Amino acid sequence: MAVDQEKKRRLDEVEKDLEGLRRQLQPPPDEPRDFADAGADLNQREELAGQIEVMENERDRLRTELGLD
């Protein structure tokens, strides 16, 4: 039972982390930007998208292990 409680606690952490990451993921600005700024923005969005994907995979795994799917 302690393992399930730990998994539930971790699932809660993952959900909160996902919320925060999604808030940080902003669409590209509409205003013109130079190539360096545009490249940095794109890199940041891609990095955040990768982190979100990893967290979603962990969330799905935990939900499956806990029988919540």
C-alpha positions as CSV (number, residue, x, y, z in Angstrom):
1,M,0.0,0.0,0.0
2,A,2.9,2.4,0.7
3,V,4.1,1.9,-2.9
4,D,0.6,3.0,-4.2
5,Q,0.7,6.1,-1.9
6,E,4.1,7.0,-3.2
7,K,2.9,6.6,-6.8
8,K,-0.1,8.8,-6.1
9,R,2.1,11.4,-4.5
10,R,4.4,11.3,-7.5
11,L,1.4,11.5,-9.9
12,D,0.2,14.7,-8.1
13,E,3.7,16.2,-8.5
14,V,3.8,15.3,-12.2
15,E,0.3,16.9,-12.7
16,K,1.5,20.1,-11.0
17,D,4.7,20.1,-13.0
18,L,2.8,19.6,-16.2
19,E,0.6,22.6,-15.4
20,G,3.6,24.8,-14.8
21,L,5.4,23.7,-18.0
22,R,2.2,24.2,-20.1
23,R,1.9,27.8,-18.7
24,Q,5.5,28.4,-19.7
25,L,4.9,27.2,-23.3
26,Q,4.0,30.4,-25.1
27,P,3.1,30.6,-28.8
28,P,5.6,32.5,-31.0
29,P,5.2,36.3,-30.7
30,D,3.4,38.0,-33.6
31,E,5.8,40.9,-33.8
32,P,8.9,40.7,-36.0
33,R,12.0,39.4,-34.4
34,D,15.6,39.0,-35.4
35,F,16.9,35.5,-36.2
36,A,18.8,35.1,-32.9
37,D,15.7,35.9,-30.8
38,A,13.4,33.8,-33.0
39,G,15.9,30.9,-32.8
40,A,16.2,31.2,-29.0
41,D,12.4,31.2,-28.7
42,L,12.1,28.2,-30.9
43,N,14.7,26.3,-28.9
44,Q,12.9,27.2,-25.6
45,R,9.5,26.0,-27.0
46,E,11.1,22.7,-28.3
47,E,12.8,22.1,-24.9
48,L,9.6,22.7,-23.0
49,A,7.6,20.5,-25.4
50,G,10.2,17.7,-24.8
51,Q,9.9,18.1,-21.1
52,I,6.1,18.0,-21.3
53,E,6.3,14.8,-23.4
54,V,8.5,13.1,-20.8
55,M,6.2,14.2,-17.9
56,E,3.1,13.0,-19.8
57,N,4.7,9.6,-20.4
58,E,5.5,9.4,-16.7
59,R,1.9,10.4,-15.8
60,D,0.5,7.8,-18.1
61,R,2.7,5.1,-16.7
62,L,1.8,6.0,-13.1
63,R,-1.9,6.1,-14.0
64,T,-1.7,2.7,-15.6
65,E,0.2,1.2,-12.7
66,L,-2.4,2.6,-10.3
67,G,-5.3,1.3,-12.4
68,L,-6.6,4.8,-13.1
69,D,-7.0,4.4,-16.9
